[in-house]
Amino acid sequence: MELTPYVEKLQAELAVAAETAGEEARALAERLAVPLESAIRLTLLEALSAAADEITRELAPGSVEVRLRGLNPAFVVNTRQSPPDEPLAAPATAPAWDDTAGEKGATSRINLRLPDELKARIDEAAARERLSANSWLVRAAAAALDAGAAPRPAARPGGTDLGRRYTGWAR
């Protein structure tokens, strides 16, 4: 889906609105048009993501995802459904996260950058459980936190770091 026509339309609407306020407002609108482009794109992407989430809730067990390709979003529709005589596979353990919690309380959005190989593995794992990648990541993070798993300290460049630090002199 190409967002550029929508961004240009909003910029044109801003220019028309500024025309009615005079020359100074028109000059300000022209200076603001380019910096506002990223904010407009982000707002449109958030609206598309919210719509995809709403459609996914209605489409279960299928899903709709919005993926960013360059500057343009693309919809990915997964209509995978189990055969009528095959029940959906239940998770081995009860999920550590209640997917309806977002409806009860506030949710937060983060931007996470993953290596392509890890992203592909997450997508495969989510597909096996018939979940969106987002739901799978939420469950995995909640399970790790509920299990008391603490992040391991990162290895120091050039050597191993077992989480211990020594200071002082040695001979």
Disulfide bonds with the S-S distance in Angstrom:
none
